[in-house]
Every structure is written in structure tokens, then in C-alpha cells.
């Protein structure tokens, strides 16, 4: 891997690492900054909604996860870079616990596209697929 490609690969990996940290720490301003303004977040394959635009996506995610304790992990990235665009598949696992006692444990993949905008990599599309979902409902 040449130095410029490695630098881009590393920068994209850092965007996804920040995605997990900022989401789990509920830093909504920092989280929003990771996305292109016209980003698409598509969780329909795992039972969630399709969200068009950064503002709509972050607002929905915030309203869904603000009260929950969340832990998101990503690993084993497959990143392909083509100039100012890139794609990646990330293996993921998450655990979400809401105050009412509901718990979700799940794993799957993020299928993403990235765009270099004003010199920085941003998520332009994210599609979540799940391999399994274990939902525990409080009794």
C-alpha cells in the first residue's frame, strides 16, 4: 500500500472509530460531523428505517439511543479507495441497554461509502445488515 493510500485508509478507519466512540458517548455534534450533508443511513435490512440526510439521520438516532447505554464495536475492515471516494465493510457488534430493562445484543456488518469533502473523509452512505439479534424485554 503506497503512503497516500495508507493515509486515506487510516483516516477512514479513524472516522469509523470516532463513529463508535461519539455515538456511545452521545456527542451528537461530533457524531453529526462524521457524515456528508446528504448522507443516507439505511437499516431496513435489519428492521430499522432508511434515513435521508445527515440532520434527519442524527435526529432519529439521537431520539432512539439518547436514553440507552450503548457499546458499538467494529473490526476487520475491508476498505477500497478510489480517488475521493471509498467503500468499506465493517464487521460489527453492539449492545444497547435502555432504562426500562430492554437489552439488544446483535452483530452484523456496516456496508459504507465515504466521500472526501473539503479534505476530510465523511460517511456518505451506511447500510446496516445483521447476522443475529438477541432482544431481551424487561418483564
N, C-alpha and C positions, 0 to 999 in steps of 0.2 A: 504494500500500500504506500503510495507516494505521500510526502509530507502534507500537501494541501488536502488530499482526500482524507488522510488520517485526522487532520484538524477538523474537517467537516464532520466526519464520523463521530469524533469525540464531542463536538458541540451538540450534535443531535442526541447523543446518549445523555448529555447533561440536561437537555431540555426535558427528556422523559424522566430523569431522576428528579428534577425540580417539580414536574407534574405530580409525582407521588408525594413528595415532601410538602409542597404547598397545598395540595388537596387535603392531606391528613392533618396539617396544622391549621387549616381553614384560613389561609392567607389568600383571600379572594382577589385582591388587587394583583398580587404576584401571579396567581393562577391564571387570571384573565390575560395577562401579558404574554403568556406562552402560546396564544392562539392568533392566527390570522383573523382579521375582522370578519371575513366571510367563511370562517371555518364551519365544517359540518361534523357533528357528533352523532353517530348512528349506533344505537344499542338495540335496534329492532331484532337482530338475530338472537339476542339474549333476553328478550321480553321487555325491553325498555323503549324509549321514544327515539325518534330522529329529531335532532335539534339543528336548526339552520341559523348561523351567525353566532359570533363569539358572545355577544351580550345575552342572547336568549339561552345559549348553552350554559353559560356560567350562572345565570339566574336560576335555571332549573336545577342544576347540580347543587347549588348552594341551598335552595329550599329543600331538597331531598336529603342532603347529608349534613347540614349545619348541626342538627341535634345529635348526630351519631358520632361515636368514636370509630374511626376508620384506620385501616392499615392496608396500604397498597404496595405490592412488591412487583417489580418487573425484572426480567433477566433474559439471557440468551437472545440478544438482539440479532436480527438479520437485517442489516441496513444496506441499501443500494442508493448510491448518489449519482445524480445526472445533472451536472451544472448547478443551477439554482433550485433544483427540485430533488426530492429524495423520497424513498419509501422505506418502511420498516415493518417488521412483525416482531412483536414482543410477547414472550410468554409472561403470563401474569397470574397473580393470586391475590385475593383480597378477603378481608374480614371486616364486617360492619356490624356494630352493636348500637341499637337505639335505646333510649331511656326506658321504653316500655318493655324491654327484655327481648325484643326480636333480634335475632342474630343471623347474618348471612355469611357463609363461608363458600367461596367459589374460586374457580380457576378457569383460565382460557387464554385468549390472545387478543392483543390490540393489533389491528391492521391499520397502519397510518401512512399519511402523506405529509411531507414537510415542504415549506417554501422559504427560501432566503428572502427576507423582506428588510430593506434598509440595513443590510449587512448582518442580520441576525436570523437564525432558524426559528421558524414558528410552525406549530401544528396547523395544517390546513384541512385535514380530514382524519377522523378517528372512528374506526368501526370496531366494536367490541363483540367478540364471539365467546361463548362459554362452553367448556367441556363438561363441567358439572356445577350444580348449585345446590347447596345444602342450606335450607332456610329453617330456622328453629323459631317457633312462635311462642311467646310467653303464655303461660296457662293462667 
